[in-house]
């Protein structure tokens, strides 16, 4: 059974790999045997340290995924270092908060570009090399792929879009040997939620709503990302897997 989850010999490209969920998933994939290409705006030295400690190789690529321009260079560096890419984790994302009545066009465009547009075109570019040999694409969705939320108009729109896009790509690419699925994290302790955790009232209300009674840790995504990246998920297409401490079950 353990062989189903063995990623030895695979290469995983993880965006937003320098911190938070991306760092946690990069480490999990390495622990399962994959070499890792970590893409991030800032240096991913801590992630590199984590990955290399497992005995796997790591390539850090600094790139601003606010546009599609870096995609060709990212893939060129990855292929030069490790050959073909077997696993893509579309994790890079940003969030902007404001009341919908006051939400700016700039905050709309910035979030949609990173969270949805670049995720699609990176998946497209990677998938072109996966056709005929197979591969795994894992998008990072959100609870707000299912719910509306408040004060995060472009984030909710982008993550709802990621859910729909995951299903569409699964429909088109499953027959080509490419598995496209998504993970929908709940409330996790990351940079994006620092303000919420610092707000005593919001923190208390959120914890009261989570059946597990705690914020998620990036390590809580390890099982989900390794499963979807592995042979164990070969017949799993177009699913959106919540990892949320039971939030959506309430």
C-alpha positions as CSV (number, residue, x, y, z in Angstrom):
1,X,0.0,0.0,0.0
2,X,2.8,2.5,0.8
3,X,4.0,2.2,-2.8
4,X,0.9,3.9,-3.9
5,X,2.0,7.1,-2.1
6,X,5.7,6.9,-3.1
7,X,6.7,9.9,-5.2
8,X,10.3,8.8,-5.7
9,X,11.7,10.0,-9.1
10,X,8.9,12.6,-9.4
11,X,9.5,16.3,-9.8
12,X,7.0,18.7,-8.1
13,X,6.6,22.4,-8.9
14,X,5.1,24.3,-6.0
15,X,4.2,28.0,-6.3
16,X,4.2,30.3,-3.2
17,X,6.7,27.8,-1.7
18,X,8.6,30.2,0.6
19,X,6.1,30.3,3.4
20,X,2.9,28.9,4.9
21,X,0.9,26.3,3.0
22,X,3.3,26.2,0.1
23,X,6.2,25.5,2.4
24,X,4.3,22.8,4.2
25,X,3.2,21.1,1.0
26,X,6.7,21.3,-0.6
27,X,8.1,19.5,2.5
28,X,5.4,16.9,2.4
29,X,6.0,16.1,-1.3
30,X,9.8,15.8,-0.5
31,X,9.1,13.5,2.4
32,X,7.2,11.3,0.0
33,X,10.2,11.2,-2.3
34,X,9.7,14.1,-4.8
35,X,12.3,16.6,-5.9
36,X,10.9,20.1,-5.6
37,X,11.0,23.3,-7.7
38,X,9.8,26.1,-5.3
39,X,8.6,29.3,-6.9
40,X,8.1,32.4,-4.9
41,X,8.5,36.2,-4.9
42,X,11.0,36.1,-2.1
43,X,13.8,33.7,-1.3
44,X,12.7,30.2,-0.2
45,X,15.8,29.4,1.8
46,X,13.9,27.9,4.7
47,X,11.9,25.7,2.4
48,X,15.1,24.6,0.6
49,X,16.6,23.7,4.0
50,X,13.5,21.6,4.8
51,X,13.5,19.8,1.5
52,X,17.2,19.1,1.4
53,X,17.0,17.7,5.0
54,X,14.8,14.9,3.5
55,X,17.6,14.0,1.0
56,X,15.7,15.4,-1.9
57,X,16.8,18.0,-4.4
58,X,15.5,21.6,-4.4
59,X,15.5,24.4,-7.0
60,X,14.4,27.8,-5.9
61,X,13.0,30.2,-8.5
62,X,12.2,33.8,-7.6
63,X,9.4,35.2,-9.7
64,X,6.5,37.6,-9.4
65,X,3.4,35.7,-10.4
66,X,1.3,38.9,-10.7
67,X,1.4,38.2,-14.5
68,X,2.0,35.3,-16.9
69,X,5.4,36.7,-18.0
70,X,7.6,34.6,-15.8
71,X,6.0,31.3,-16.7
72,X,8.3,30.4,-19.6
73,X,11.4,31.1,-17.6
74,X,10.2,29.2,-14.6
75,X,9.6,26.1,-16.7
76,X,12.9,26.5,-18.5
77,X,14.8,26.6,-15.2
78,X,12.8,23.6,-13.9
79,X,13.4,21.5,-17.0
80,X,17.1,22.4,-17.1
81,X,17.6,21.3,-13.5
82,X,15.4,18.3,-13.2
83,X,13.8,17.4,-16.6
84,X,10.1,17.1,-16.9
85,X,7.6,18.2,-14.3
86,X,5.3,15.5,-12.9
87,X,3.3,17.4,-10.3
88,X,2.1,21.0,-10.2
89,X,0.8,22.6,-7.0
90,X,-0.9,25.9,-7.9
91,X,-0.6,27.5,-4.5
92,X,0.5,31.1,-5.0
93,X,-2.2,33.5,-3.9
94,X,-2.9,36.9,-2.4
95,X,-5.9,38.4,-0.6
96,X,-7.2,42.0,-0.3
97,X,-9.9,43.0,2.2
98,X,-12.4,45.8,1.9
99,X,-16.2,46.2,2.0
100,X,-17.7,45.4,-1.4
101,X,-19.0,49.0,-1.7
102,X,-15.5,50.3,-1.4
103,X,-13.5,47.6,-3.2
104,X,-11.1,49.0,-5.7
105,X,-10.4,47.9,-9.3
106,X,-6.7,47.5,-8.5
107,X,-7.4,45.1,-5.6
108,X,-9.8,43.2,-7.9
109,X,-7.3,42.8,-10.7
110,X,-4.3,42.0,-8.5
111,X,-6.0,39.1,-6.8
112,X,-7.7,37.7,-10.0
113,X,-4.4,37.8,-11.8
114,X,-2.4,35.9,-9.3
115,X,-5.0,33.5,-7.9
116,X,-6.9,32.6,-11.2
117,X,-5.3,33.9,-14.4
118,X,-1.7,32.8,-13.7
119,X,-2.9,29.5,-12.1
120,X,-4.7,28.7,-15.4
121,X,-1.9,29.6,-17.7
122,X,0.8,27.8,-15.6
123,X,-1.4,24.7,-15.6
124,X,-1.8,25.0,-19.3
125,X,1.9,25.3,-19.9
126,X,2.8,22.3,-17.6
127,X,0.0,20.2,-19.0
128,X,1.3,20.5,-22.6
129,X,4.3,18.4,-21.5
130,X,2.2,16.0,-19.5
131,X,0.0,14.9,-22.4
132,X,0.8,11.4,-23.3
133,X,2.9,10.6,-20.2
134,X,0.5,11.7,-17.4
135,X,0.8,14.1,-14.5
136,X,-0.9,15.6,-11.5
137,X,-2.1,19.2,-11.2
138,X,-3.3,20.3,-7.7
139,X,-5.0,23.7,-7.4
140,X,-5.4,25.4,-4.1
141,X,-9.0,26.4,-3.7
142,X,-10.6,27.6,-0.4
143,X,-13.7,27.3,1.8
144,X,-14.8,30.4,-0.2
145,X,-15.0,28.1,-3.3
146,X,-18.2,27.0,-1.5
147,X,-19.2,30.0,0.5
148,X,-19.4,33.8,0.0
149,X,-17.4,35.2,2.9
150,X,-17.3,38.9,3.6
151,X,-14.9,41.8,2.6
152,X,-12.9,39.6,0.2
153,X,-14.7,40.1,-3.1
154,X,-11.9,39.3,-5.5
155,X,-10.6,36.4,-3.3
156,X,-14.0,34.8,-3.2
157,X,-14.4,35.3,-7.0
158,X,-10.9,33.8,-7.7
159,X,-11.4,30.8,-5.5
160,X,-14.8,30.1,-6.9
161,X,-13.2,30.3,-10.3
162,X,-10.5,27.9,-9.2
163,X,-13.2,25.3,-8.3
164,X,-14.9,25.7,-11.6
165,X,-11.6,25.6,-13.5
166,X,-10.5,22.5,-11.7
167,X,-13.6,20.7,-12.9
168,X,-13.3,22.0,-16.5
169,X,-9.6,21.0,-16.8
170,X,-10.4,17.6,-15.3
171,X,-13.1,17.1,-18.0
172,X,-10.7,18.1,-20.8
173,X,-7.5,16.4,-19.5
174,X,-8.6,13.2,-17.7
175,X,-8.6,11.3,-21.0
176,X,-5.0,12.6,-21.6
177,X,-3.7,11.0,-18.4
178,X,-3.6,14.2,-16.4
179,X,-5.3,14.3,-13.0
180,X,-6.6,17.8,-12.1
181,X,-7.9,18.2,-8.5
182,X,-8.0,20.9,-5.8
183,X,-7.6,21.2,-2.1
184,X,-9.8,23.6,-0.2
185,X,-8.0,24.7,3.0
186,X,-10.0,26.1,5.9
187,X,-8.7,28.5,8.4
188,X,-4.9,28.0,8.7
189,X,-2.2,29.8,10.6
190,X,-0.5,31.6,7.8
191,X,0.5,35.2,6.9
192,X,-2.8,35.7,5.2
193,X,-4.7,35.1,8.4
194,X,-2.4,36.9,10.8
195,X,-4.8,39.9,11.1
196,X,-7.8,37.6,11.9
197,X,-5.8,35.7,14.5
198,X,-4.7,38.9,16.1
199,X,-8.3,40.2,16.3
200,X,-9.6,38.7,19.6
201,X,-13.2,38.7,18.7
202,X,-12.8,37.3,15.2
203,X,-10.3,34.7,16.4
204,X,-12.8,33.5,19.1
205,X,-15.7,33.4,16.7
206,X,-13.7,31.5,14.1
207,X,-12.5,28.9,16.6
208,X,-16.1,28.4,17.9
209,X,-17.2,27.6,14.4
210,X,-14.5,25.0,13.7
211,X,-15.5,21.5,15.0
212,X,-11.8,20.6,15.4
213,X,-11.4,23.6,17.7
214,X,-8.2,24.9,16.3
215,X,-6.6,26.7,13.4
216,X,-5.0,24.4,10.8
217,X,-1.2,24.0,10.6
218,X,0.4,23.8,7.2
219,X,1.4,20.2,8.1
220,X,-2.3,19.3,8.1
221,X,-2.2,19.5,4.3
222,X,0.5,16.9,3.9
223,X,-1.8,13.9,3.5
224,X,-4.1,15.6,1.1
225,X,-1.3,16.9,-1.2
226,X,0.6,13.6,-1.2
227,X,-2.5,11.6,-1.9
228,X,-3.6,13.8,-4.9
229,X,0.0,13.8,-6.2
230,X,0.4,10.0,-6.0
231,X,-0.8,6.9,-7.8
232,X,-3.3,6.4,-5.1
233,X,-5.4,9.2,-6.8
234,X,-5.0,7.9,-10.4
235,X,-8.8,7.6,-10.7
236,X,-9.6,10.9,-8.9
237,X,-10.5,13.7,-11.3
238,X,-12.1,17.1,-10.7
239,X,-12.6,16.7,-6.9
240,X,-12.3,19.6,-4.5
241,X,-11.1,18.2,-1.2
242,X,-11.8,20.3,1.9
243,X,-9.2,20.2,4.7
244,X,-10.9,22.5,7.1
245,X,-11.3,20.9,10.6
246,X,-14.9,20.3,9.8
247,X,-15.9,23.9,9.0
248,X,-18.0,23.0,6.0
249,X,-19.8,20.3,7.9
250,X,-21.4,22.8,10.3
